[in-house]
Amino acid sequence: MKSSNGVSIIFLHILLIVMQLFSQCVSQDFDYFYFVQQWPGSYCDTKRGCCFPTTGKPKADFGIHGLWPEYNDGSYPSNCDPDSLFDPSVVSDLKEDLQRNWPTLACPSGDGNAFWGHEWNKHGTCSESSLDQHGYFASALKLKTKIDLLTILTNSGIKPDGRFYSLNRVRNAIREATGFTPGIKCNVDGDGNSQLYEIYICVDKNGFELIRCPELPNQRCKSTIEFPYFGAITTNANGTMETVGDADVLKLSAA
């Protein structure tokens, strides 16, 4: 009986290992990507505020949030390969481009590695059936160049000037330029205004071709949304950073 029990325990351990490996393989068999860009003015114009990277204030442009594997049913895999952690040396040739187009705004200030590491470890590892670590970040950067959201919107008269615009107008401008309906998410500023925060574009499993979204994220937007200003920074007597422009002053938390 002892021998039999020992064999059973060994068999169960082997079965658990096989099931974990199977689960990991299945989790990487995703259906498409969400390519997500965020507006820095909306990230910063909240009660939480933001901190600029140690490399300097980001440019007034949409920045990459992530390239996220998704399933057609609206769910998504995450943290698929704990043995494939983010390695900054793998993307050293992309670092300047990442700092420019994929900046971190989280506090405390950082150089971007923590942000990129989070995105790779949580999302990128689930795309390894299509993209390795370098390919993952390179693909996101190419998509950023391909989908120039700020130019698309400004060409349609939608500018980051602190004014309010119709949600449908924003959506239609992006659809007309790309050929596909985007997902749009909003957040709320300190005064409770709904503001343009993130834009989702669906991309095929190779991380290249734009496709129709099988599922769009919940937008949490009002029918009219603010497009916050993100401009020159000054520091007042209290040491608080302020964004000064045509719109109202936007207070940010100090880095």
Sine and cosine of phi, psi and omega as CSV:
sin_phi,cos_phi,sin_psi,cos_psi,sin_omega,cos_omega
0.00,0.00,-0.64,0.76,0.01,-1.00
-0.89,0.46,-0.68,0.73,0.01,-1.00
-0.89,0.46,-0.67,0.74,0.01,-1.00
-0.89,0.45,-0.68,0.73,0.02,-1.00
-0.90,0.45,-0.64,0.77,0.01,-1.00
-0.89,0.46,-0.67,0.74,0.03,-1.00
-0.90,0.45,-0.65,0.76,0.00,-1.00
-0.89,0.46,-0.67,0.74,0.00,-1.00
-0.90,0.43,-0.69,0.72,0.04,-1.00
-0.88,0.48,-0.68,0.73,0.01,-1.00
-0.88,0.48,-0.66,0.75,0.01,-1.00
-0.90,0.43,-0.64,0.77,0.03,-1.00
-0.89,0.46,-0.70,0.71,0.01,-1.00
-0.89,0.46,-0.67,0.74,0.00,-1.00
-0.88,0.47,-0.66,0.75,0.02,-1.00
-0.90,0.44,-0.66,0.75,0.02,-1.00
-0.89,0.45,-0.70,0.71,0.01,-1.00
-0.88,0.47,-0.67,0.74,0.00,-1.00
-0.91,0.42,-0.63,0.78,0.03,-1.00
-0.90,0.43,-0.68,0.73,0.03,-1.00
-0.91,0.42,-0.63,0.77,0.02,-1.00
-0.91,0.42,-0.68,0.73,0.01,-1.00
-0.88,0.48,-0.64,0.76,0.00,-1.00
-0.91,0.42,-0.67,0.74,0.01,-1.00
-0.90,0.43,-0.68,0.73,0.00,-1.00
-0.90,0.44,-0.65,0.76,-0.05,-1.00
-0.89,0.46,-0.44,0.90,0.00,-1.00
-1.00,0.08,-0.14,0.99,0.01,-1.00
-1.00,0.04,0.92,0.38,-0.06,-1.00
-0.99,0.11,0.07,-1.00,-0.08,-1.00
-0.96,-0.27,-0.56,0.83,-0.03,-1.00
-0.24,-0.97,0.08,-1.00,0.06,-1.00
-0.94,-0.35,0.56,-0.83,0.39,-0.92
-1.00,-0.05,0.83,-0.56,0.18,-0.98
-0.98,-0.18,0.89,-0.45,-0.17,-0.98
-0.90,-0.43,0.81,-0.58,0.11,-0.99
-0.89,-0.45,0.54,-0.84,-0.03,-1.00
-0.80,-0.60,0.50,-0.86,0.03,-1.00
-1.00,-0.02,0.85,-0.52,-0.08,-1.00
-0.89,0.46,-0.54,0.84,0.02,-1.00
-0.88,0.47,-0.56,0.83,0.01,-1.00
-0.98,0.20,-0.57,0.82,0.07,-1.00
-0.88,0.48,-0.68,0.73,-0.08,-1.00
-0.98,0.18,-0.53,0.85,-0.09,-1.00
-1.00,0.09,0.90,0.44,0.07,-1.00
-0.66,-0.75,0.15,-0.99,0.04,-1.00
-0.89,0.46,-0.48,0.88,0.00,-1.00
-0.96,0.28,-0.55,0.84,-0.04,-1.00
0.96,0.29,-0.28,-0.96,-0.05,-1.00
-0.46,-0.89,0.16,-0.99,0.11,-0.99
-0.77,-0.64,0.73,-0.68,0.01,-1.00
-0.97,0.25,0.46,-0.89,0.01,-1.00
-0.87,0.50,0.37,-0.93,0.06,-1.00
-0.91,0.42,-0.28,0.96,0.01,-1.00
-1.00,0.08,-0.08,1.00,0.04,-1.00
0.86,-0.52,0.19,-0.98,-0.02,-1.00
-0.90,0.44,0.74,-0.67,0.04,-1.00
-0.91,0.42,0.40,-0.91,0.06,-1.00
-0.94,0.35,0.35,-0.93,0.02,-1.00
-0.98,0.20,0.99,0.15,-0.03,-1.00
-0.41,-0.91,0.35,-0.94,0.12,-0.99
-0.89,0.45,0.68,-0.73,0.06,-1.00
-0.93,-0.37,0.42,-0.91,0.03,-1.00
-0.94,0.34,0.71,-0.70,0.19,-0.98
-0.99,-0.13,-0.72,0.69,0.01,-1.00
-0.02,-1.00,0.17,-0.99,0.10,-0.99
-0.84,-0.54,0.96,-0.27,-0.26,-0.96
-0.91,-0.41,0.88,-0.48,0.10,-0.99
-0.89,0.46,0.65,-0.76,-0.04,-1.00
-0.69,-0.72,0.37,-0.93,0.15,-0.99
-0.98,-0.22,0.42,-0.91,-0.02,-1.00
-0.90,0.44,-0.37,0.93,-0.04,-1.00
-1.00,0.07,0.07,1.00,0.03,-1.00
0.99,-0.13,-0.15,0.99,0.06,-1.00
-1.00,-0.03,0.05,-1.00,-0.03,-1.00
-0.44,-0.90,0.47,-0.88,0.08,-1.00
-1.00,0.10,0.32,-0.95,0.07,-1.00
-0.42,-0.91,0.46,-0.89,0.05,-1.00
0.73,0.68,0.84,0.54,-0.16,-0.99
-0.99,0.14,-0.39,0.92,-0.09,-1.00
-0.64,-0.77,1.00,0.00,-0.03,-1.00
-0.91,0.42,-0.22,0.98,0.02,-1.00
-1.00,0.00,-0.03,1.00,-0.03,-1.00
-0.88,-0.47,0.92,0.40,-0.04,-1.00
-0.97,0.24,0.39,-0.92,0.00,-1.00
-0.87,0.49,0.73,-0.69,0.02,-1.00
-0.81,-0.58,0.96,-0.27,-0.04,-1.00
-0.82,0.58,-0.50,0.87,-0.04,-1.00
-0.92,0.40,-0.44,0.90,-0.01,-1.00
-0.92,0.39,-0.51,0.86,-0.05,-1.00
-0.91,-0.41,0.42,0.91,-0.05,-1.00
-0.87,0.50,-0.54,0.84,0.01,-1.00
-0.96,0.29,-0.25,0.97,-0.01,-1.00
-0.98,-0.22,-0.01,1.00,-0.20,-0.98
-0.85,0.53,-0.74,0.68,-0.02,-1.00
-0.89,0.47,-0.66,0.75,0.02,-1.00
-0.91,0.41,-0.63,0.78,0.04,-1.00
-0.91,0.41,-0.69,0.72,0.01,-1.00
-0.89,0.45,-0.54,0.84,-0.03,-1.00
-0.98,0.19,-0.63,0.78,-0.14,-0.99
-0.92,-0.39,-0.15,0.99,0.00,-1.00
-0.71,-0.70,0.84,0.55,-0.11,-0.99
-0.98,0.21,0.50,-0.86,0.11,-0.99
-1.00,0.03,0.62,-0.79,0.05,-1.00
-0.83,-0.55,0.08,1.00,-0.04,-1.00
-0.97,0.25,0.42,-0.91,0.08,-1.00
-0.98,-0.20,0.59,-0.80,-0.04,1.00
-0.96,0.28,0.23,-0.97,-0.03,-1.00
-0.85,0.53,0.58,-0.82,0.03,-1.00
-0.58,-0.82,0.02,-1.00,-0.02,-1.00
-1.00,-0.09,0.00,1.00,0.03,-1.00
0.95,-0.32,-0.39,0.92,-0.08,-1.00
-0.87,0.49,-0.62,0.78,0.00,-1.00
-0.91,0.41,-0.66,0.75,0.02,-1.00
-0.91,0.42,-0.78,0.63,-0.01,-1.00
-0.90,0.44,-0.60,0.80,0.02,-1.00
-0.90,0.44,-0.67,0.74,0.05,-1.00
-0.87,0.50,-0.71,0.71,-0.04,-1.00
-0.91,0.42,-0.66,0.75,0.02,-1.00
-0.93,0.36,-0.75,0.66,-0.08,-1.00
-0.89,0.45,-0.65,0.76,-0.04,-1.00
-0.99,0.13,-0.70,0.72,-0.13,-0.99
-0.94,-0.33,-0.72,0.69,-0.10,-1.00
-0.88,0.47,-0.60,0.80,0.00,-1.00
-0.89,0.45,-0.32,0.95,0.02,-1.00
-1.00,0.04,0.02,1.00,0.01,-1.00
-0.92,-0.39,0.19,0.98,-0.12,-0.99
-0.91,0.41,-0.27,0.96,0.10,-1.00
-0.94,0.34,-0.29,0.96,0.00,-1.00
-0.87,-0.49,-0.62,0.78,-0.11,-0.99
-0.72,-0.69,0.71,-0.70,0.15,-0.99
-0.99,0.14,-0.03,-1.00,-0.11,-0.99
-0.87,0.49,-0.72,0.69,0.01,-1.00
-0.91,0.41,-0.68,0.73,0.00,-1.00
-0.89,0.45,-0.55,0.83,0.00,-1.00
-0.88,0.47,-0.77,0.63,-0.03,-1.00
-0.95,0.30,-0.61,0.79,0.03,-1.00
-0.90,0.45,-0.64,0.77,0.01,-1.00
-0.90,0.43,-0.67,0.74,0.02,-1.00
-0.89,0.46,-0.66,0.76,0.01,-1.00
-0.91,0.41,-0.62,0.78,0.05,-1.00
-0.91,0.41,-0.62,0.79,0.03,-1.00
-0.91,0.41,-0.60,0.80,0.04,-1.00
-0.87,0.49,-0.67,0.75,0.04,-1.00
-0.92,0.39,-0.62,0.79,-0.04,-1.00
-0.94,0.34,-0.59,0.81,-0.07,-1.00
-0.92,-0.40,1.00,0.08,-0.04,-1.00
-1.00,0.04,1.00,0.08,-0.13,-0.99
-0.89,0.46,-0.66,0.75,-0.05,-1.00
-0.89,0.45,-0.67,0.74,0.04,-1.00
-0.91,0.41,-0.66,0.75,0.02,-1.00
-0.85,0.52,-0.72,0.69,-0.05,-1.00
-0.95,0.30,-0.71,0.71,-0.03,-1.00
-0.91,0.42,-0.55,0.84,0.06,-1.00
-0.91,0.41,-0.34,0.94,0.04,-1.00
-0.99,-0.16,0.19,0.98,0.03,-1.00
0.99,0.17,0.26,0.97,0.01,-1.00
-0.96,-0.27,0.96,-0.29,-0.16,-0.99
-0.86,-0.51,0.48,-0.88,0.05,-1.00
-0.98,0.21,0.96,0.28,-0.10,-1.00
-0.88,-0.48,0.20,0.98,-0.01,-1.00
0.99,0.15,0.05,1.00,0.01,-1.00
-1.00,-0.01,0.17,-0.99,-0.01,-1.00
-0.98,-0.22,0.64,-0.77,-0.02,-1.00
-0.75,-0.66,0.45,-0.89,0.05,-1.00
-0.90,0.43,0.73,-0.68,0.06,-1.00
-0.85,0.52,-0.66,0.75,0.02,-1.00
-0.89,0.45,-0.58,0.82,0.02,-1.00
-0.91,0.42,-0.67,0.74,0.04,-1.00
-0.89,0.45,-0.74,0.67,-0.02,-1.00
-0.88,0.47,-0.70,0.71,-0.05,-1.00
-0.92,0.40,-0.59,0.81,0.02,-1.00
-0.88,0.47,-0.68,0.73,0.00,-1.00
-0.94,0.33,-0.64,0.77,0.01,-1.00
-0.90,0.44,-0.67,0.74,0.00,-1.00
-0.91,0.42,-0.57,0.82,-0.03,-1.00
-0.98,0.19,-0.57,0.82,-0.09,-1.00
-0.98,-0.21,-0.38,0.93,-0.07,-1.00
1.00,0.00,0.02,1.00,-0.05,-1.00
-0.68,-0.74,0.55,-0.84,0.02,-1.00
-0.97,0.25,0.81,-0.59,-0.01,-1.00
-1.00,0.05,0.31,-0.95,0.24,-0.97
-1.00,-0.04,0.62,-0.78,-0.03,-1.00
-0.78,-0.62,0.74,-0.67,0.09,-1.00
-0.87,-0.49,0.58,-0.82,0.03,-1.00
-0.88,-0.48,0.39,-0.92,0.22,-0.97
-0.82,-0.57,-0.14,-0.99,-0.12,-0.99
-0.82,-0.58,0.71,-0.70,0.03,-1.00
-0.99,0.11,-0.04,-1.00,-0.06,-1.00
-0.89,0.45,-0.34,0.94,0.02,-1.00
-0.99,-0.12,0.07,1.00,0.03,-1.00
1.00,0.07,0.20,0.98,0.01,-1.00
-0.98,0.18,0.67,-0.75,0.09,-1.00
-0.97,0.25,0.80,-0.61,-0.05,-1.00
-0.73,-0.68,0.50,-0.86,-0.01,-1.00
-0.89,0.45,0.86,-0.51,-0.11,-0.99
-0.88,-0.48,-0.86,0.51,-0.06,-1.00
-0.75,-0.66,0.54,-0.84,0.05,-1.00
-0.81,-0.58,0.78,-0.62,-0.05,-1.00
-0.96,-0.29,0.79,-0.62,0.11,-0.99
-0.85,-0.53,0.69,-0.72,-0.01,-1.00
-1.00,-0.01,0.64,-0.77,-0.10,-0.99
-0.71,-0.70,0.52,-0.85,-0.01,-1.00
-0.92,0.38,0.12,-0.99,-0.10,-0.99
-0.91,0.42,-0.33,0.95,0.03,-1.00
-0.99,0.11,-0.08,1.00,0.03,-1.00
0.95,0.31,0.53,0.85,-0.09,-1.00
-0.72,-0.69,-0.81,0.58,-0.11,-0.99
-1.00,0.05,0.73,-0.69,0.10,-0.99
-0.96,0.29,0.62,-0.78,-0.02,-1.00
-0.69,-0.72,0.21,-0.98,0.10,-0.99
-0.95,0.32,0.70,-0.72,-0.03,-1.00
-0.95,0.31,0.85,-0.52,0.11,-0.99
-0.89,0.45,-0.51,0.86,-0.04,-1.00
-0.53,-0.85,0.72,-0.70,0.05,-1.00
-0.97,-0.26,0.58,-0.81,0.01,-1.00
-0.93,0.36,0.39,-0.92,0.10,-1.00
-0.90,0.44,0.80,-0.60,-0.17,-0.99
-0.98,0.18,-0.54,0.84,-0.02,-1.00
0.78,0.62,0.64,0.77,-0.01,-1.00
-0.89,-0.46,0.50,-0.87,0.17,-0.99
-0.99,0.10,0.12,-0.99,-0.06,-1.00
-0.93,0.36,-0.43,0.90,0.14,-0.99
-0.83,-0.56,0.69,-0.73,-0.11,-0.99
-0.75,-0.66,0.51,-0.86,0.01,-1.00
-1.00,0.09,0.61,-0.79,0.12,-0.99
-0.93,-0.37,1.00,-0.04,-0.18,-0.98
-0.90,0.44,0.53,-0.85,0.10,-0.99
-0.94,0.34,0.54,-0.84,0.09,-1.00
-0.60,-0.80,1.00,-0.04,-0.16,-0.99
-0.75,-0.67,-0.62,-0.78,-0.10,-1.00
-0.90,0.43,0.54,-0.84,-0.05,-1.00
-0.93,-0.38,0.72,-0.70,0.15,-0.99
-0.82,-0.57,0.28,-0.96,0.04,-1.00
-0.86,-0.50,0.81,-0.58,-0.03,-1.00
-1.00,0.10,-0.04,-1.00,-0.08,-1.00
-0.90,0.44,-0.38,0.92,-0.02,-1.00
-1.00,0.03,-0.01,1.00,-0.01,-1.00
0.99,0.12,0.19,0.98,0.01,-1.00
-1.00,-0.03,0.76,-0.65,0.04,-1.00
-0.96,0.29,0.61,-0.80,0.03,-1.00
-0.73,-0.68,0.65,-0.76,0.11,-0.99
-1.00,-0.07,0.84,-0.54,-0.09,-1.00
-0.90,-0.44,0.78,-0.63,0.02,-1.00
-0.24,-0.97,-0.42,-0.91,-0.03,-1.00
-0.93,0.35,-0.49,0.87,-0.01,-1.00
-1.00,0.08,0.00,-1.00,0.04,-1.00
-0.88,0.47,0.40,-0.92,0.03,-1.00
-0.90,0.44,0.70,-0.71,-0.02,-1.00
-0.94,-0.35,0.91,-0.42,-0.04,-1.00
-1.00,0.04,0.72,-0.69,0.00,-1.00
-0.86,-0.51,0.45,-0.89,0.07,-1.00
-0.96,0.28,0.61,-0.79,-0.04,-1.00
-0.92,0.38,0.59,-0.81,-0.02,-1.00
-0.95,0.31,0.00,0.00,0.00,0.00
